[in-house]
Amino acid sequence: MKTSIEKRYPSNQDAVVKAERLVEKFTRKLDFDEDQRVDVAIAITEAVNNAVEHGNRLQADRTVTVRLEWRDSRLVITVRDQGEGFDPDAIDDPLSPENLTRPDGRGLLIVRSLMDSVEVNPSSEGTEVVMVKKR
């Protein structure tokens, strides 16, 4: 089995579905259990959706790159957009009372709760989110 794969998707909502299918196949081949596969599927859905909507702002000339790697009994997923970058510490706390009824703003919180580790690397050329799930 290939231990890594990288795909580049146009910046639209189809990217979310395609990335989720890609990670589903990859995690099945790695014998992740169903709960872990669901966690990873939700995390990649949130990360790619954030890259498309917030990073690339649905601009058709931008892409989202998804890289899956199997290293040392860990699945490492990298999602990279071509946006202007952002400060992850400047995001409003989705659990504060004034934000509880907002329909958005929980993506990173969800990703962090489902994965073993999450690293956000913003730059002026885009944002890279690196997520790790141990089997």
Phi, psi and omega per residue, in radians:
M1 nan 2.486 3.043
K2 -1.090 2.416 3.139
T3 -1.676 -0.066 3.044
S4 -2.686 2.693 3.098
I5 -2.654 2.506 3.103
E6 -2.320 2.336 3.108
K7 -2.278 2.552 3.065
R8 -2.051 2.290 -3.087
Y9 -2.109 2.546 2.999
P10 -1.072 2.628 -3.065
S11 -1.400 1.372 3.056
N12 -2.608 3.083 -3.052
Q13 -1.169 -0.352 3.054
D14 -1.077 -0.505 3.128
A15 -1.034 -0.658 -3.126
V16 -1.093 -0.833 -3.124
V17 -1.143 -0.776 -3.115
K18 -1.149 -0.710 3.120
A19 -1.159 -0.674 3.115
E20 -1.123 -0.729 3.095
R21 -1.103 -0.736 3.139
L22 -1.047 -0.838 -3.110
V23 -1.211 -0.564 3.099
E24 -1.099 -0.826 3.120
K25 -1.100 -0.762 -3.096
F26 -1.110 -0.796 -3.109
T27 -1.241 -0.529 3.053
R28 -1.120 -0.790 3.136
K29 -1.112 -0.466 3.129
L30 -1.554 0.077 3.122
D31 1.066 0.624 2.986
F32 -1.201 2.525 3.109
D33 -1.307 2.954 -3.047
E34 -1.032 -0.746 3.141
D35 -1.075 -0.730 3.115
Q36 -1.162 -0.707 3.110
R37 -1.079 -0.709 3.114
V38 -1.135 -0.786 3.103
D39 -0.987 -0.836 -3.111
V40 -1.156 -0.691 3.129
A41 -1.096 -0.761 3.119
I42 -1.144 -0.757 -3.127
A43 -1.083 -0.763 -3.119
I44 -1.235 -0.590 3.074
T45 -1.055 -0.820 3.127
E46 -1.116 -0.792 -3.086
A47 -1.146 -0.763 -3.136
V48 -1.223 -0.703 3.089
N49 -1.038 -0.764 3.093
N50 -1.078 -0.716 -3.140
A51 -1.114 -0.751 -3.130
V52 -1.187 -0.914 -3.026
E53 -1.381 -0.897 -3.021
H54 -1.581 -0.699 3.134
G55 -1.279 -1.082 -3.082
N56 -1.522 -0.148 3.126
R57 0.897 0.709 3.101
L58 0.997 0.419 3.135
Q59 -1.371 2.115 -3.021
A60 -1.089 -0.435 -3.123
D61 -1.473 0.013 3.115
R62 -1.858 2.746 -3.136
T63 -2.206 2.881 3.022
V64 -2.073 2.241 3.123
T65 -1.845 2.294 3.119
V66 -2.097 2.203 3.094
R67 -2.153 2.260 3.082
L68 -2.003 2.290 3.131
E69 -2.379 2.434 3.049
W70 -1.843 1.964 -3.117
R71 -2.388 2.207 3.004
D72 0.871 0.861 3.134
S73 1.079 0.482 3.117
R74 -2.326 2.431 2.994
L75 -1.613 2.123 3.123
V76 -1.943 2.089 -3.122
I77 -1.998 2.208 3.089
T78 -2.046 2.228 3.082
V79 -2.083 2.158 -3.070
R80 -2.216 2.291 3.066
D81 -1.911 3.124 -3.140
Q82 -2.054 0.537 -3.133
G83 -1.435 -2.907 -3.092
E84 -1.514 -0.058 -3.087
G85 1.451 2.910 3.140
F86 -2.741 2.881 3.105
D87 -1.681 1.883 -3.098
P88 -1.088 -0.415 3.118
D89 -1.328 -0.250 -3.129
A90 -1.560 -0.031 3.134
I91 -1.251 2.384 3.102
D92 -1.076 2.491 3.106
D93 -1.195 1.990 -3.103
P94 -1.189 -0.219 -3.129
L95 -1.688 -0.055 3.098
S96 -1.283 2.582 -3.032
P97 -0.896 -0.701 -3.100
E98 -1.235 -0.233 -3.114
N99 -1.885 -0.074 -3.047
L100 -1.095 -0.525 -3.104
T101 -1.669 -0.016 3.108
R102 -1.171 2.488 -3.131
P103 -1.416 -0.043 -3.105
D104 -2.446 -3.092 3.059
G105 1.634 0.199 -3.095
R106 -1.957 0.026 -3.041
G107 -0.950 -0.951 -3.125
L108 -1.145 -0.635 3.092
L109 -1.053 -0.778 3.131
I110 -1.115 -0.835 -3.136
V111 -1.023 -0.811 -3.131
R112 -1.109 -0.555 -3.128
S113 -1.335 -0.368 -3.062
L114 -1.729 -0.409 -3.064
M115 -1.833 2.809 3.136
D116 -1.303 -0.574 3.019
S117 -2.667 2.633 -3.141
V118 -2.460 2.285 3.109
E119 -2.186 2.295 3.115
V120 -1.969 2.112 -3.096
N121 -2.062 1.602 3.133
P122 -1.445 2.604 3.015
S123 -2.647 3.027 3.132
S124 -1.244 -0.244 3.106
E125 -1.702 0.076 -3.138
G126 2.392 -3.109 3.139
T127 -2.112 2.433 3.089
E128 -2.047 2.224 3.079
V129 -1.964 2.151 -3.137
V130 -1.964 2.086 -3.097
M131 -2.044 2.449 -3.134
V132 -2.184 2.360 3.052
K133 -2.283 2.152 3.108
K134 -1.506 2.532 3.071
R135 -1.627 nan nan
